[in-house]
Amino acid sequence: MSSSLQAPKGVAEYVPPDSEAWLAVRSALELPAERAGYGYAELPVFEDTTLFVRGVGESTDVVSKEMYTFDDRGGRSITLRPEGTAGVIRAVIEHRLDRGQLPVKLRYAGPFFRAERPQAGRYRQFSQVGVEAVGTDDPALDAEVVAIGDEAFRGLGLTGYRLELTSLGDATCRPAYREQLLGFLRALPLDEATRARAEINPLRVLDDKRADVRALTADAPLMLDSLCDACAEHFATVRGLLEALGVAYTVNPRMVRGLDYYTRTTFEFVHDGLGAQSGIGGGGRYDGLMEQLGGQPLSGIGFGLGVDRALLACGVEGIDPVQRRRVDAYLVPLGAEAKRRAVVLAAQLRAADVRTDIAYGDRGLKGAMKGADRSGARLAVVLGERDLEAGVAQVKDLSSGEQHAVPLDDVTDRVMTTIRETAQ
């Protein structure tokens, strides 16, 4: 019999102090989208399996190998969401958001699930921050979305990543390219399973990670060489706008994202410091997805940024994403009356946006001060019996060691003033 229960294998689990860094990364990744007017959407973590089969694509590894799918008590096939875009588009259609002002601009954050072999940076439950902009094929919107992702990583202080960019064409030029690529692949000595994948979606073969398949497809025709005039102009405009915005990028003509719905602008943020799992975020345009899921024929573009991998990238670059202390003030009550006063004082400080903790458990002064040091607080406020009799509290700066007796009525203002001065 096992001596203790453990978290499921392959789950990225965070507890203090690491969870503070994880939260800081997620907040930083969300901020640029919030500034750009993307409204927040809180969506289900499981959906009807058909949504992902139709939206993501049967030939993808995500659908064919990696989804957590099960029947619920009513016999309905349910899948834990492996990605965010299909669920957002379903919500846009269901709630008729596309009937108002366009583009519909949404952001979201939360856990996603894929039944993969766990390794560093690849988890079965992972967290992403994403955006989707639906309702126009304006290349300026493409540039905005890509730039928001770049700003998110730069906001963390990351510099060791690169942005790779390509175009996957559209319904006008993709069919001819598909036949050209299929002709090339049919002439190769591929195994039967790979041949079957090629017949469903030949681009999937270019995404194959096996060295022998990559070698065979090294000279495969490229989509960028087969773009129609409209797609070529769209891609050139996106690149020009990114250059105007100062967003550095590299064109990668062999990029194939792992989802079938991508068209035209497609991109990925790559951090080589993470080894095999180097992708820290990516996305692209999906001009046919909404209609495919039963909505209007509206185009869209979006991305997903990996919170867990961004945190790993911060570690590689020696960046501490936590800019604030866990608490600002730590109250040390000595005695029953002091604890009553401390509880009230803590409530007052918290209401004034001063993060405050209390030494619970009736510890002595020495043990309580150790707790104050471990908390990372700037100030310790000691309330002893003699202090209460004198109508004061001892306010100690834990950085300098300076300590002053402050009248009880002035403690809240003194703590607030000191914390604010420190933050400036």
Legacy VTK file of the C-alpha trace (Angstrom):
# vtk DataFile Version 3.0
C-alpha trace
ASCII
DATASET POLYDATA
POINTS 424 float
0.000 0.000 0.000
1.375 3.420 -0.950
2.533 5.504 2.003
1.300 8.782 0.526
-0.772 10.196 -2.303
0.979 12.183 -5.018
-0.047 14.500 -7.838
-0.677 12.768 -11.187
2.424 12.228 -13.304
3.095 14.964 -15.807
1.250 17.752 -13.988
3.016 21.072 -13.454
2.202 21.755 -9.794
3.339 24.899 -7.975
3.388 25.755 -4.277
4.971 28.732 -2.471
7.461 30.189 -3.150
7.519 28.861 -6.752
3.816 29.598 -7.194
4.510 33.311 -6.711
6.817 33.254 -9.720
4.254 31.293 -11.753
1.520 33.812 -10.928
3.827 36.699 -11.803
4.567 35.131 -15.200
0.895 34.553 -15.965
0.000 38.128 -14.999
2.810 39.530 -17.145
1.714 37.476 -20.149
-1.892 38.686 -19.786
-1.107 42.375 -19.381
-0.364 43.399 -23.011
-3.633 41.868 -24.255
-5.594 43.642 -21.536
-3.980 46.930 -22.567
-4.976 46.279 -26.181
-8.665 45.958 -25.325
-9.084 42.178 -25.282
-12.005 41.264 -23.003
-11.667 38.287 -20.661
-13.455 34.985 -21.355
-13.678 32.220 -18.742
-14.413 29.010 -20.629
-15.097 25.333 -19.780
-12.113 23.031 -19.358
-14.055 20.253 -21.102
-16.141 20.320 -24.269
-18.031 18.030 -26.601
-15.374 15.896 -28.312
-16.787 16.805 -31.730
-15.654 20.393 -31.237
-11.994 19.400 -31.304
-12.368 16.708 -33.965
-13.966 19.243 -36.309
-12.020 22.266 -35.165
-8.503 20.945 -34.620
-8.452 18.175 -37.244
-8.629 14.377 -37.197
-5.172 13.997 -38.741
-3.393 15.974 -36.011
-1.465 14.249 -33.249
-3.523 16.311 -30.811
-6.787 14.627 -31.827
-5.486 11.198 -32.834
-3.088 10.604 -29.929
-3.109 13.233 -27.205
-6.662 14.077 -26.092
-8.137 13.058 -22.747
-11.533 11.793 -23.934
-14.184 9.966 -21.919
-17.911 9.314 -21.790
-19.834 11.184 -19.116
-22.693 9.663 -17.137
-25.102 10.478 -19.937
-22.991 8.633 -22.501
-21.775 11.819 -24.178
-18.181 11.934 -25.415
-16.336 14.664 -23.512
-12.752 15.898 -23.956
-10.564 17.958 -21.648
-9.546 20.929 -23.757
-6.185 20.386 -25.496
-6.081 23.947 -26.874
-8.038 27.183 -26.557
-9.087 28.495 -29.967
-11.875 26.028 -30.786
-13.572 26.673 -27.432
-13.361 30.441 -27.889
-14.887 30.264 -31.374
-17.661 28.010 -30.060
-18.382 30.613 -27.358
-18.358 33.472 -29.891
-20.948 31.620 -31.988
-23.081 30.474 -29.057
-23.231 33.895 -27.396
-23.593 35.742 -30.722
-20.612 37.948 -29.993
-19.996 38.139 -33.736
-23.272 40.048 -34.176
-21.832 43.144 -32.528
-18.747 45.237 -33.127
-15.971 43.489 -35.052
-13.390 42.288 -34.498
-14.374 40.376 -31.373
-11.250 40.538 -29.198
-11.000 38.054 -26.330
-8.291 36.876 -23.973
-8.283 33.820 -21.722
-6.056 31.880 -19.345
-6.176 28.481 -17.708
-5.196 24.820 -17.795
-5.068 22.629 -20.895
-4.552 18.880 -21.184
-2.673 16.518 -23.500
-1.859 12.868 -22.938
1.809 13.174 -23.817
4.959 11.517 -22.515
6.059 13.882 -19.721
9.477 15.494 -19.930
11.045 18.819 -19.036
8.737 21.524 -20.344
6.098 19.100 -21.644
3.239 18.372 -19.276
-0.075 16.564 -19.370
-1.661 19.541 -17.634
-0.183 22.881 -18.604
-1.245 26.502 -18.466
-1.595 29.023 -21.267
-2.545 32.636 -21.780
-4.276 33.172 -25.111
-5.975 35.781 -27.281
-8.342 35.507 -30.234
-9.419 38.325 -32.575
-12.343 37.362 -34.828
-14.099 39.219 -37.614
-11.583 40.661 -40.083
-8.665 39.526 -42.230
-6.905 42.894 -41.879
-3.132 42.233 -41.810
-2.801 45.047 -39.262
-4.690 42.809 -36.829
-2.196 40.020 -37.514
0.616 42.400 -36.661
-1.158 43.502 -33.474
-1.619 39.930 -32.251
1.968 38.941 -32.986
3.269 42.131 -31.357
1.175 41.494 -28.226
2.824 38.096 -27.838
6.264 39.603 -28.335
5.518 42.360 -25.819
4.378 39.754 -23.284
7.711 37.942 -23.355
9.717 41.166 -23.441
7.718 42.378 -20.447
9.106 39.463 -18.471
12.610 40.550 -19.415
13.206 37.604 -21.750
15.718 38.203 -24.543
16.854 34.692 -25.537
13.895 33.845 -27.752
13.165 34.378 -31.429
9.963 34.875 -33.371
9.539 32.609 -36.413
6.995 33.616 -39.029
5.488 32.141 -42.189
2.328 32.038 -44.284
0.335 28.875 -44.947
-1.766 30.350 -47.750
-5.541 30.128 -48.009
-8.333 28.297 -49.835
-7.225 29.875 -53.109
-3.615 28.716 -53.217
-3.463 25.898 -50.656
-5.259 23.256 -52.823
-2.735 23.504 -55.676
0.145 23.389 -53.219
-1.452 20.414 -51.495
-1.487 18.444 -54.743
2.110 19.442 -55.452
3.200 18.320 -51.991
1.178 15.106 -52.220
2.873 14.243 -55.507
6.261 14.747 -53.865
5.347 12.644 -50.798
3.840 9.789 -52.820
7.210 9.304 -54.484
8.958 8.797 -51.127
9.475 5.434 -49.361
7.243 6.356 -46.401
5.728 3.840 -43.999
2.028 3.061 -44.358
0.924 5.110 -41.352
2.750 8.189 -42.618
1.312 7.686 -46.107
-2.170 7.596 -44.607
-1.513 10.846 -42.742
-0.237 12.432 -45.930
-3.465 11.623 -47.772
-5.514 13.322 -45.034
-3.235 16.354 -44.603
0.190 16.306 -46.290
1.406 19.258 -44.210
1.367 16.941 -41.196
4.240 14.973 -42.725
6.410 18.094 -42.775
5.756 18.341 -39.038
7.081 14.807 -38.407
9.867 14.836 -35.801
11.552 11.576 -36.888
15.012 12.136 -38.336
14.530 9.751 -41.274
11.258 11.417 -42.329
12.785 14.875 -41.968
15.659 13.812 -44.193
13.281 12.453 -46.843
11.263 15.694 -46.882
14.240 18.067 -46.866
13.589 19.049 -50.494
9.781 19.172 -50.244
8.069 22.090 -52.016
7.309 25.042 -49.749
4.022 26.885 -49.287
5.761 30.275 -49.402
6.776 29.550 -52.992
3.146 28.842 -53.960
1.279 31.769 -52.371
-1.357 33.470 -54.488
-0.995 37.206 -55.040
-3.458 38.098 -52.267
-1.714 35.896 -49.682
1.721 37.130 -50.740
0.566 40.746 -50.358
-1.027 39.975 -46.982
2.188 38.376 -45.703
4.332 41.252 -46.983
2.073 43.767 -45.231
2.265 41.857 -41.935
6.060 41.769 -42.147
6.232 45.473 -42.925
4.032 46.364 -39.958
6.086 44.199 -37.593
9.214 45.951 -38.798
7.542 49.324 -38.193
6.713 48.158 -34.667
10.301 47.073 -34.047
9.343 43.401 -33.651
12.237 41.240 -34.806
11.342 38.039 -36.663
12.789 35.281 -38.839
10.886 33.803 -41.778
10.732 30.017 -41.408
9.263 28.579 -44.644
9.130 25.027 -43.222
7.095 25.889 -40.140
4.044 23.689 -39.653
1.938 24.248 -36.559
0.340 21.212 -34.934
-3.262 22.222 -35.638
-5.094 21.947 -38.948
-7.055 25.198 -38.848
-4.177 27.597 -39.533
-4.115 29.712 -42.718
-1.994 32.626 -43.876
0.017 34.233 -41.025
1.438 31.574 -38.716
4.072 32.144 -36.044
5.960 30.636 -33.125
8.121 31.973 -30.308
11.123 29.694 -29.755
13.582 29.664 -26.855
16.597 27.445 -27.547
17.570 27.432 -23.883
14.744 24.974 -23.181
16.114 22.091 -25.243
13.693 19.870 -27.141
10.590 21.682 -25.852
11.712 25.043 -27.188
8.338 26.501 -28.199
7.122 29.002 -25.603
4.135 30.249 -27.577
2.615 30.531 -31.005
-0.463 30.897 -33.111
-1.802 32.076 -36.401
-4.749 32.983 -38.588
-7.665 30.556 -39.038
-9.866 31.923 -41.780
-12.183 28.926 -42.169
-12.558 27.736 -38.591
-15.631 29.689 -37.537
-17.672 28.580 -40.545
-16.467 25.017 -40.010
-17.893 25.127 -36.472
-21.279 26.384 -37.642
-20.812 30.144 -37.525
-20.438 32.967 -39.979
-17.586 32.826 -42.511
-15.477 35.206 -40.424
-11.710 35.073 -40.217
-9.700 35.205 -37.021
-6.223 35.124 -35.544
-4.898 34.246 -32.118
-2.134 32.725 -30.036
-1.410 30.652 -26.953
1.575 31.484 -24.713
2.891 28.822 -22.356
3.024 29.977 -18.741
5.036 26.959 -17.577
7.593 27.226 -20.365
7.884 30.996 -19.964
8.689 30.379 -16.295
11.341 27.849 -17.314
12.760 30.393 -19.765
12.983 32.943 -16.960
14.997 30.408 -14.977
17.345 29.808 -17.917
17.952 33.550 -18.257
18.279 34.142 -14.510
15.174 36.331 -14.332
13.136 36.549 -11.130
9.606 37.447 -12.293
8.416 38.220 -8.751
8.650 41.962 -8.297
6.785 42.179 -4.999
7.164 40.619 -1.576
4.673 37.981 -0.418
3.661 40.337 2.388
4.614 43.892 3.306
3.930 43.827 7.045
4.077 40.976 9.566
2.239 41.437 12.863
3.621 39.795 16.006
1.040 39.767 18.842
2.166 38.635 22.310
-0.885 37.771 24.396
-4.657 37.553 23.921
-5.387 41.284 23.917
-2.479 41.888 21.518
-3.855 39.266 19.157
-7.264 40.940 19.173
-5.606 44.255 18.339
-3.447 42.574 15.646
-6.463 41.027 13.914
-8.140 44.442 13.657
-4.908 46.123 12.562
-4.320 43.485 9.869
-7.814 44.097 8.482
-7.175 47.851 8.351
-3.840 47.418 6.571
-5.234 44.932 4.052
-8.096 47.313 3.277
-5.409 49.899 2.496
-3.743 47.466 0.031
-0.894 46.590 2.395
-0.321 42.832 2.240
-0.284 41.740 5.845
0.210 38.495 7.753
0.034 37.600 11.448
2.137 35.268 13.590
-0.558 32.757 14.508
-0.244 29.973 17.047
0.779 31.971 20.167
4.477 31.720 19.384
7.038 33.501 21.517
8.848 36.593 20.284
11.889 34.725 18.954
9.866 32.186 16.962
7.475 34.836 15.665
10.344 37.022 14.437
11.764 34.052 12.540
8.394 33.819 10.823
8.623 37.521 9.987
12.019 37.021 8.373
10.791 34.022 6.347
7.757 35.965 5.109
9.973 38.467 3.285
8.071 41.349 4.876
9.595 44.812 4.972
8.190 45.614 8.422
7.440 43.689 11.585
4.920 45.184 14.027
5.294 43.808 17.561
2.413 44.178 20.015
3.463 43.160 23.542
1.654 43.587 26.846
3.936 46.453 27.968
3.561 48.080 24.559
-0.226 48.029 24.857
-0.033 49.496 28.345
2.080 52.310 26.909
-0.272 52.719 23.955
2.395 51.897 21.347
3.554 49.193 18.964
7.141 48.413 18.016
7.618 48.860 14.261
10.825 47.224 13.039
12.393 47.623 9.603
13.553 44.086 8.820
16.059 45.335 6.234
17.908 47.905 8.350
17.072 46.582 11.820
15.818 49.998 12.947
12.933 49.880 15.423
10.632 52.629 16.680
7.804 52.830 19.179
4.755 54.157 17.305
1.475 55.232 18.958
-1.220 52.627 18.289
-3.460 55.159 16.550
-0.629 56.003 14.127
0.555 52.464 13.261
-1.626 52.055 10.161
-0.480 55.381 8.680
3.180 54.733 9.561
3.183 51.288 7.950
1.358 52.520 4.845
3.733 55.475 4.429
6.846 53.322 4.828
5.649 50.686 2.362
4.691 53.288 -0.245
8.048 55.065 0.102
9.807 51.734 -0.405
7.801 50.989 -3.547
8.737 54.301 -5.198
LINES 1 425
424 0 1 2 3 4 5 6 7 8 9 10 11 12 13 14 15 16 17 18 19 20 21 22 23 24 25 26 27 28 29 30 31 32 33 34 35 36 37 38 39 40 41 42 43 44 45 46 47 48 49 50 51 52 53 54 55 56 57 58 59 60 61 62 63 64 65 66 67 68 69 70 71 72 73 74 75 76 77 78 79 80 81 82 83 84 85 86 87 88 89 90 91 92 93 94 95 96 97 98 99 100 101 102 103 104 105 106 107 108 109 110 111 112 113 114 115 116 117 118 119 120 121 122 123 124 125 126 127 128 129 130 131 132 133 134 135 136 137 138 139 140 141 142 143 144 145 146 147 148 149 150 151 152 153 154 155 156 157 158 159 160 161 162 163 164 165 166 167 168 169 170 171 172 173 174 175 176 177 178 179 180 181 182 183 184 185 186 187 188 189 190 191 192 193 194 195 196 197 198 199 200 201 202 203 204 205 206 207 208 209 210 211 212 213 214 215 216 217 218 219 220 221 222 223 224 225 226 227 228 229 230 231 232 233 234 235 236 237 238 239 240 241 242 243 244 245 246 247 248 249 250 251 252 253 254 255 256 257 258 259 260 261 262 263 264 265 266 267 268 269 270 271 272 273 274 275 276 277 278 279 280 281 282 283 284 285 286 287 288 289 290 291 292 293 294 295 296 297 298 299 300 301 302 303 304 305 306 307 308 309 310 311 312 313 314 315 316 317 318 319 320 321 322 323 324 325 326 327 328 329 330 331 332 333 334 335 336 337 338 339 340 341 342 343 344 345 346 347 348 349 350 351 352 353 354 355 356 357 358 359 360 361 362 363 364 365 366 367 368 369 370 371 372 373 374 375 376 377 378 379 380 381 382 383 384 385 386 387 388 389 390 391 392 393 394 395 396 397 398 399 400 401 402 403 404 405 406 407 408 409 410 411 412 413 414 415 416 417 418 419 420 421 422 423
